[in-house]
Amino acid sequence: MYSAQITRANPTLIILLLDQSGSMADPFGGGEQHSSQTAARKADYVAGAVNHALHDLVIRCTKTEEVRNYYYVSIIGYGRTVGSAFTGLLADRQIAPISEVADNPARIEIGYKRVSDGAGGSIEMPVRYPVWIYPHADGGTPMCQALRQAQSILGQWLAQHPRGFPPTVLHLTDGESGDGDPLAPGRELMSLETDDGQVLLFNCHVSSRRANKIEYPEDARVLPDGFARTLFDISSPLPENFLGAAQQLGVHAVPGSRGFVFNADPSSVVQFYEIGTSLTGMAPHIWMDT
């Protein structure tokens, strides 16, 4: 299981499911006081992490200056509305091949990266950053509706790719579902499958509770509240052949570890996306065609 070859003829799908409710305008820190007036909002940092993950996917799929469609991407945002979170020329697209993602950022930003000057010092070099997703924070938390929309997209994908590597859904939320219990739609989503295994659902819970960070646990009893345990229950166990790859990324993962992070800080959010978008390409017996 989870050993299907990822090729242009048999690609895989990644869905990024983003809580864009009003509380995402709050700063990281679980309600703690910040001395800086410029502390990043959750929505800002999540958008940055998503853009970073998409850029990384583009680079990984680039061979001899061609972006090859090993991955297709869907981004669902939910807050006041539920729908595609793509912007620019990709706005309202439910699924886009990674080559179209590469060709259609909403804008290019110029930043600076500090590098060695070769003489013991450092200099700042300009770096171009593509932007596909803008920060958004408005409305309630229609999580069940968002999970059902992801399930609909997955159903269409699986009908066309029944033998491919199972799709991965990366869900980030900072609040409790506002439209019902997500347990049933989450479990229904996780029950979908290809010949190679069930859909993988990973959850990253940015809690407002002041509690220690918990990453990839194997037991829900370590979690501090019922909602965290609900998200744990709809988080996929890491497949056995992922464990070695996870450890290479510095992730503490053991048999039974779930794809779940509680009380994530900014670095955990970045790692969450890196793990979810990297493991498919790193797991044993998975390769990309030349």
N, C-alpha and C positions, 0 to 999 in steps of 0.2 A: 504494500500500500504506500501511497505517496511516493511513487518511483517512476511515474510516467515522464517521458522525455518532453521537454519544453522546446518546441520548434516553431518556425513560422507556419508550418502546416497544422500544428497542434498547439496553439498558444494557451496561456492561462489568463484568468481575469482577477484583478484586484479592485475591490470596492472600498473606498474611504468614506466612512459614515461619520459625519461631523455634527456635533451638538453646536448650534449657532443661536441658542436661546439668549435672552437678555442677560442672564447671570454670567455669560462669557465675557462681558465687559469688565468684570471684576479683575483685580490683579492676582497673580499667583501668590500663594501664601496662606490660603485657608482663612482669610479674614484678618491676618496679622497686620499690624501697622508697619508701614514702610517709611523709611526716612527719605527716600528719593521720591520726588514728584513725577518721575518718568518711569516708574515701575511698569513693566509690560503687562498688558491685559492678557487674560487667557486666550482671547480670540486672536490677538496679534501673534502670540507665540505659536498657537496651533497653525495658523495660516503659514507662518514661516517654516514650521516643521513639515507641513504638507508640500510646500514648494521645494524644500530640500529633498524630500523623498522622491518627488516626480523628476527632479533634475538628476538624481542618482540613478533612477530607472532608465532615463534617456541615455546616460553615459554607459550603463551596463549593456544596453541593447545596441550600441553603436559599434559597427564592425566595418573597417575600411571606409570610414566617413559616411556610411549608410546606417540609418536607424532602422533596425529590423523588428518586426512586429511579433516579438515573443510574448509581450504583455498587452492586454487591453485594460483600460482604466475607466472606472465609474466613480464619480464623487457626488454623494448625496448630502446636502445640508438640511438641517431641520431646526426650525425656530418658529417664526410667525407663519412660515410656509414650509413645505417639504418638497424638495426637488433638486435638480442638478445645481451644483455649486461651481461648475465651470464658469469662467467669464470670458470676455473677448469673443473671438470667432468661434470658440467652442461652447458658448453659452447655450444652455438648455439641452446639450447633448447628453444622452443617458450613458453611452459607452463610446470611447474613442480609442483607436489604436495608438500605441505609444509613439509611432512616427508622426501622427497628426498632433499629438500633445507636444512633441518636440518642435514642430513647425509653427505652432500657434499659441505662444505665451501671450498673455494680455499686455504685458510690457516687459522691458528689460531695465533693471535697475543697475546702477554702478555703485559698488562698494569698494572697500579697501581691505587688503589682507597683508599682514606683516610677515615678511620673509627675510631670510638671512641675506646680508649683503656680501658674503664671502670673505669678510675681513673682521669677523667677530662682532659685528653690529647687525642692525636690521633696518629694512626700509619698507615703506608701504607701497604695495602695488595695486593698481586698479583691477577689479574683478567684476565681470558681468554676471548678474543673477537674473535668470528668467522668473517671472511671476505669473502664475496661473490662477491663484486663489487669493482673494482679498479677505481681510478680517470682517466678520459680521457677527453681531450680537443683538438679537431682537426677539421678543415674543416668548412663548412658553416652550414646553419640552415634549413635543409629540413623538416620543421615541418609538411607540408601537407602530405608528403609521410609517415611520422611517424604516423600521425593520421589515414591514410588509412590502414597502417599495423595493428594498434590496432583494427580498425574496422573489418578487416579480421579475426583476432584472436577471437574477440568477436562473430562474426557470427558463427564460428565453435563451440564455447562454448555454445552459446544460443540454437543451434540446438540440443545439447545433454542435456541441463539443462533448459528447457523452464519454469519450475515452481519454480526455485530457487530464492534466494535473488539476486537482480540485481548486476552485476559486478560493481566495482569501478575502475576508471582510475585516477591516480594521476600524473599530468603533471607538470614538472618544467622546466622553460626556462628563459634565461636572454636576449634574443634578438628577434627581429622581424623575422617572417617567411621569408626564403630566396627562397621559391619555390611557392609563390602564397598566396592568401588570405585563411587563415585557417577556415574562418567562415563556408563555406559549408561542408567540411569534419568533422568539429567539431559538427555541428548540426546534420549531418547524424549519427555520432557516438552516440550522445545523444538521438536520436530517437529510437535506438535499445532497446528492452525491453524483460522482462520475464512477466509471469502472475502477478508478484508482483510489477512491476514498471519499469521505464526506467533506463538505464545505467546512473550511476553517474560519471560526469566528473568534477574534481577539478583542478584548475590551480594556480600555484605559480609563479609569475612574479618577478624575481630578476632583477630589472631595473638598468640601469646605470645612470638614472636621479637622481639628488639630490633632493629628495622629501620625505615627511614623509611616514612612513609605513601605509598601509591601509589593514585591515584584515576583511574578510567576510562582505563586504558592501552589502546593498540592493538597491543601486542606482548608476548607472554608471556615473552620473554627478559629483560625488566626485573624479573621476579618472582624472589624469592630461594629458593623451594623448590618441590618437586614438587607438594605439595598445593595451594599457591596457583595453580600452573599448571593443575591439574585444575579448580579452580573457575573459572578464567579460561576454560577450554575449554567449560564449560557456562554461560557468561554470554553473553547476546545482544548482538550489535552494536547500538549505538544507531541506530535508523532515521534515515535522512538528514533527514527533515523534523522530527526532534527536536533537531537540533544547534543551531539558532538559539534554541529555547526553553531548552535547557540552558545556553547561554552567557548568556542573560538572568538565569539563576539563579546566575551566577558560577561555573559548572562549565567547566573546560577540557575540551572535547570536540572531536574532529576526526573526519573520516571513518575508520571502522574502530575507533573507541573502543568498548570493551566496557562493559556495565553491571556493573562489578566494582570493588570498593574493597578494598585490602589494608592491614592493620594500622591499622584505623580507630580514631580517638579519639572521645570523646563527640560533638564537633561534627560529625564525619564521619557518625556514625550518624544524627543528626538530619537532616542534609542528604540522606543516602541515602534515607530514607523520604519526605522532602519531594519529591525528584526523582521517585521512583517513583510517588508518588500525584498529582503535579502535572502531569507531562508529558502525560498523556492529555488533560487539559483545556486544555493550552496549545499542542499541536501544531497546525500549520496545517490548516484545513479541518475541524477537529473542533469541534462546538458543542453546546450543551445547549438543549433546547427550552424555550419560555416557556409 
